[in-house]
């Protein structure tokens, strides 16, 4: 059994971390990684063997501490940029930072495929139709179609006509377009995509088991109380759904699985239960109450999973603009 933390290498710590986060989180992390990185981590994961609970806890506490504390050594975009500036010229540093900050992809066209169509269309509508025609001819058809549909119609038709008449694009033209995209679009996009480390840590803590979360939070409070308080304030919990108005609750009810909602409500406050029941039909509320009574005792782990499912559904609806979520302090006014 592995129980000596001092002998662990960086890749081994990374492999153990993604395993500890669980399958759903690991899948999201792997989706952002290159194939060779996934192969390296997978090979280490397959040969780790049995690892003690104490070692796992130390790893996660160290990770939480480093990512949330400015007083320790934390790898970040800014620190990386400062290091590169000591050994490279500004142009090379800008190019490298754009590559690692921007959307995933090795080439500019692969990167564009990972840019939200609304963001890309908003940028392209101010470009020359010929430039837009070149760009849309280089990205995947399904992505180009979504972008084209978001452009102003007269402008979009001009782009279509340019694409119909377009012949093979010369290399110097393509290079010029790529240079413009890199210098004007991707660099600005990278700057706006920076994410606060406390927000990232709050999302990770949201998916931890309640007991594990409490243990880590207590340990973090001892080391850095300010960071712990910031993370707490950023975490969105099931109880925060009490800030939804009736329209938001009804939208959430229509999107969620009823059996998971029943389990989630089983471990919630009476106030939140009544909020959901009051937005159901009398018959539906009666059936759900009966189902909850028939469940008997429910494992805390099952309640946590069901409540996180409901939070995830709510966040997805909020991203689509179907509902508005107030922050965890309830300071945001909801407008529908």
Beta strands, then each sheet from edge to edge (+ up, - down):
end
